[in-house]
Amino acid sequence: MLTRRALITGLEGQDGSYLAELLVAQGYEVFGIIRQPRQYSNLDDVRDQVALTEADLLDQPSLVRALRHAHPSEVYNLASASFVPISWQEPVLTAQFAAVGVTFIVEAIREVDPSIRFYQASSSEIFGEPREVPQSEETPLSPRTPYGVAKAYGQYITASYRPAHGTHASSGILDNHESPRRPSDFLPQKIARAVAGIKLGLREELVVGDLDASRDWGVAGDYVRSMSLMLQQDEPADYVIATGETHSVLKCVQHEFARIGREWRRYVRPDVGLRRGNAELHDLVSDPRRARKALGWRPAVAFPDLIAMLVDAALRSLQSASAEAKVRT
């Protein structure tokens, strides 16, 4: 039996690293596209089990070379700026990577081997201020941010290659999904690191914006399973991947402080300057029934367990950093 091969863009990120671990465990030979060689902490568990190849998402010839080198049967495009507020500061760069870059990849696949199956990472940000609640694969798109607009283009161009070229191309419309590998810019991780710092006496308060804002939060390890499942289907399609539940920032704060046995009101200071204002999206909660029925996919980790995971990991990280600092001094 031939070993299956997969090529992942964005390998070093949260989703890419978890997907690499999943595919390695399933017996795949995994290749990852990087822009420049360096140590990536997210790859510590599979560093010796993945092959890295240099390429640029905006340079189609380099993508063609990477495909010919890896000979994959599956390509997962996870490379994109993922912190939504930054897309307002760098809208052109966001469009280049999250929209134009997708086109370069599907064109490279068409040139090298049209039988390659392709996964595109889309986002619930494509719904913007949604016209219906919950959102499904049929919900009209109304993106409100450069990131959401670029992701909508990426999803549309991916779908267009199905009838035009017969490409097995699917998009996962993922709601917020977190893990200890998320950068601290993302709210649940930001809260977890602050809470851990308060527990260890390294911080005195947590400053947050809108406590009433809510999101459909899941766990990254659960969500990457859906990516693999999509490319095993006989026919390509787009799938909403979500828990179907919303939780407010306040609930996130309460759970995280409860994890360290502290009363949250003593430490939390709201700051209206941190609110997204008119850019804040509401009622983002998705309906994952198609994924449940067609893929057999369900999230395995509940929200309280996600919170515990984030806080415990933040505590370990800060304790380790503190111990190393003491050794150096």
DAPE-V514709 format. One record per helix or strand. SS is the DSSP state (H for helix, E for strand). FROM is the first residue (numbers start at 0). TO is the last residue. If there is no record, write none. Layout:
# DAPE-V514709
ss & from & to
SS & FROM & TO
SS & FROM & TO
This chain:
# DAPE-V514709
ss & from & to
E & 4 & 8
H & 13 & 24
E & 28 & 33
H & 40 & 42
H & 46 & 48
E & 49 & 53
H & 59 & 69
E & 73 & 76
H & 85 & 88
H & 90 & 111
E & 116 & 122
H & 123 & 126
E & 134 & 134
H & 145 & 164
E & 168 & 173
E & 176 & 177
H & 186 & 198
E & 205 & 207
E & 213 & 214
E & 217 & 218
H & 219 & 229
E & 237 & 240
E & 246 & 247
H & 248 & 258
H & 263 & 265
E & 267 & 269
H & 271 & 273
H & 276 & 278
E & 285 & 285
H & 288 & 294
H & 302 & 327
